[in-house]
Amino acid sequence: MSKPHEAVVQPPPKISTLNVMKRIQEVIRTMDTPSWLGSVPHNFGEKSAGTMKASEWRVLSTVYFPIALVSVWGEGSIHEDPRAASFARRVLDHTMWLVSATLLICYRSMSAARSQAFLEYILDYNRNLTTIHPDTHHHPNHHMAVHLYDFSDSFGPTRCWWTFPFEGLI
């Protein structure tokens, strides 16, 4: 039993629900996309979808996730209580920092302003990761992502030196 002066810390509301996964799958299934955009498994999240490649994750995270997640967590979405709505919005903003960083670093050209915007987004994402997701820990990839800023300055746009074409040949 807690003492009267101790605050009871409630766990954050559950955000990764079956409804969220169904909405993501629905967006993948029903959204019209240009023919040049790579496809992703319509049954994303299910075991039968198999293992996705990096290019599929990029398309999923920069095209389908934003649309699906804004519709379930964004302004005007319905939640069971105000606390859940507030938390969903924080998670959505946090997710959009990563989406924005990914979009910026994947452009075909790079400028000082784009590089700086990427750095700000990825730093905000990393700074808030354990606050928004307390059970998550930073991994080397989180640190390495920050260095993409340095690499884009030294080597140009990421598309000039990423290895997707070579992975396809292998």
N, C-alpha and C positions, 0 to 999 in steps of 0.2 A: 504494500500500500504506500502511495506517495505521501510525503509530508505536505502540509498545507502551503508552504512557501515554495515548493518545487513545481515548476511548470511541467505539464504533461505534453510531451512532444508527440504530435500525431504524424504518422507517416504520410508522405505525399499521396494524393489521389492516384489511382491506377489510370494510366493514359493509354497504354498499349493493350487495347481491348480487341475482342473479336469484331466489333463494329468498325473499328479503325482499319483492321486488316481487310475486312470485306469492302470498305470504301476504296482502299488502295486498289484492290483487285478489280472493282467496278470501273474505276477511272482507267486502268490499263486496258480493260476489255472494250470500253465504249468510246474512248477518246480518239478523235481523228487526228492523225499525225502525218507530217510530210513523209514521202517515200524514202528520203535520205536518212531519216532518223532511225537508228537501230532499234530493233524490237527487244522486248523483255518478256519473260514468261507470264502468261495470263494468270497462271495459278501461283504467282509469287507468294512466298511464305509457307507453301505446302511442301512436304518432302518430295513429292513427285516433280516439283519444279527443277530439281537438281541444283548444281552449283553454278552460280552466275559468274561471268567474267567481269573484269574491271570496267570495260566499256559499257556493259549492261548496267552495272551499279551506277555509273555516271549518268546514264540516261534516266534511270529510275529516280535517282536522287535530285536531278536538276529539272526534270519535266513532270513526272507523275506524282512524286511525293508532295511538292509544293501545292499542287492543285487539290490533291486528296486531303492533305492535312489542314489547309486553310478552310476547306469546307466542313471539317469536323471539329476543329479547335479554334478557328478564327472568329472575328466579329460576327455576331448573329447566330452562332452555333448554340445548341441547346445542351445544358449540363444539369446534373442532378442538384448542384448547389453552387453558390457563388465562389466558394473556395476551389472547387473543381474547375470552374470556368477560369478563374484567375491563374491557376497552376497550368491548365492547358494552354493558355495564352503565353505564359512564360516559356513553356516547352516549345511552342510554335516559334516564338521569336528566336530562341536558342537554335532550333533546327534551321531557321532561315539564315542565321549567321553562317552556318556551315554550307548551306546551299549557295549563298552569295559568294562565299570564298571560292567554292568549287567552280562556279560559273566564271568568275574573274580569272582564275588561274588557268582555265581551259580555253580562253579566247585565243584566236589565231594571231593576234598582235598584242603587244604589251606596252604600256606607257608608265611613266612614273606615278601618275594618279591612280591607275589601275593597280599597280603593285602596292601602293600605300593603302588603298581601300581593301585589298586582299589581306594585308598584314593586320589591319584593324579588325576585320571580321574574324580571322582565324585566332587572333589573340583574345577577342571577346568570347569566342566559342570555348577556347581552352580555359580561360579564367573562370567561367561560369559552369563548367562541366560538372564538377563535384558538388556544387551548390544546388543545381537543378536535379542532378541524378546522384544522390548521396552514396549509392551502392556501387558507383562506377569509379574506376581508378584511371589515372593518366597512364598511357603506354608510350613506348618509343615513337610510334607513328604520330601521336599528338605533338610531340616535340619536333619531329622531322617535318611535319606540315608547316611549321613556322619558318623553317629554312627554305621552303619553296620561294619565299620572298627573295632571299639571297640568290638562289639559283636563277630565278627569272631575270634578275639584274645582270648576272654573269653570262647566262647562256641563251637569253631571249625567251620567247613564248614556250610554255611547257610542251606544246604540240611539236616543237622542233626537236625535242630530246626524249619524249616519252617512248615507251617500248611496245605499245599496243601492236603496231604493224609487224614487229619481229615475233611477238607472241603468236600472232595469227599464222605466220609461216612455220613456226615450230609445231 
